């Protein structure tokens, strides 16, 4: 019997999979809750779960996955308590537990993620590690804001957590084509404005307008500075990642503009938030999954052109959803939401097929 693979990640690979499963459970419940909110008759374990769509997706699912990624990179067993807390918080919500108990667990996951990120920043002092630490701190604060009924602050906090995490990681990769000193100063100014807008959202009505303006500035900066503008001319996985990034920046720009215009009514707010959380964030997930998941679970995901299928469904369904919102047509919004769920299912199936193909390819390789 072979010993479990540790792979330099501080915890055997076989022990990481249950943590990933916890995150996937929150994803499934969060998608079901979103479909119910869009008008589809989706059964849920608890009817009140529909109101927890945001915490399930932003805190429980993404908190688990990002915490797991960060723990593997840090290589310390204690860091895995972050995805465990986030996953447990999501599981408690799914089981019908009181939000007053689940949300502090989600906040604990964010706090542990912050500590793990600060430890990484001590090892590698750089602008991008500081940005990642600030993003993780928002993952700690947002569930507490939701618990206290500060909805705008929670929304801005979770959006800031995901957006700054992605921006920090892209800044790290920009070492291959580093931005100028002036561009870095502009980036710091944008991040400061975004954080101030999050802080203002705790007490100032209409502060999401300022938050949206900061997202617009960040989207324009990323479109101008990201190396994806050049790598999109290449082939294979490199081109696919670049297409995901550039299309995601478009949705970040669109979502920021909608927020900056202060959407009036639930449909327009739905368009703004899903442009950011679905269009931008999921495009980033689709692009980085072939790199991140092999590092977490040690399963190769070789590139295949079918990777574009879930990405195409993502953008088409989100256009339908946002169009339905802007046209005040809830039926179109509902079909767009169904397409959003379909793109996630296609993404999971596509990655699973790539993993099976990668394993079969490794089996066929002659051993030295």
C-alpha positions, 0 to 999 in steps of 0.5 A: 500500500502506497503512502499518501502523497503530501506533495509539499502542501503540508497535508496528504492529498487524500485529506484535501479531497474532503475539504474540496467536497465540502466546498462543492456541497456549498456550491451545489446548495448555493446554485440551487438557492440562486435558481429558486430566487430566480423563479425556478421550483428547485427543492432545498433542504431548508426553505430559508436557504434561499436567503443564504445564496450569497454566503454559500457562494462567496464565503462557503464555496470560494472561502473553502477553495481559496483557503485550500489553495492558500494552505497548500501553497503555505505548506502548514497543516494549521492553515487547512483549518481555514477551508475546514471552517468555511466548509463547515459553515456552509454545511451548517447552513445547508443542514438548516442551522442558524445563521448566527452559528454558521456565519461566525464559522465563515468569518473564522475561515476568513480570519484563518485565511488572513493569518495564512496569507500574512504568514506568506507575506512575511516569507515573500514581502511584495505588493501582491502578497499585501493585496492578498492579505487585505482581500483575506481580511475582507473575507473575515469581515463580510460574514459578520456584516451579513450577520449584523444586517449590513447588506451593502457592506457584506456585498462589497466585502465579498466582492472585494475579497474575490476581486482583490484576490484575483487582482493580487494573483494577476499582479504576481504574474505580471513579473513577466511583464512588470507594470511601471512604477507609475502604474503600480502607484495607480494600482495602489490608489485604486485598491485604497479607493475600493477599500474606502468604499467598502468601509463607507458601505458600513454606514453611508447609504449609496456607497456602492456607487463609489465601490462600483467606480473603483471596480471600473478603474480596476477593470481598466487597469487590468485590461491595460496592464495584464499580460493576457493582452499578449498571451491571447495571441498564443495557442492552447492553454495559454490562449484559453487562460487569456481569453478567460481573463480578458472576457472576465475583465469586460464583466468586471467593467460592466458590473462596476458601471452598473453599480456606479450608476446606483441600480434602482430595483432588484433586477438592476442590482441583480445584473450588477452583482452577477456581472461581477460574481458570475461573469468576472469571478467564474471566468477567472475560475475557468481560466485558472482551474487547469493550473490550481486544481492539479496543485491541490489534488495532484491530478493533471488536467491537460488542455482540450479545446472543449474547455471553451464550451462552459466559458461560451455558455457562461457568457451567453447565459449571463448576457441573457440574464443581464439583458432580462434584468435591464429590460425588466423581463424576469422570464429572461432573467430566469433562463439566464440563471438556468444557463449560469447553472448549466455552465457550472455543470459543464465546467465540472464535467469538462474538468472531470473528463480532462482529469480522466484523460490525463490519468489515462495518458499517464498510465499509457506512458512507459515507466523508466 
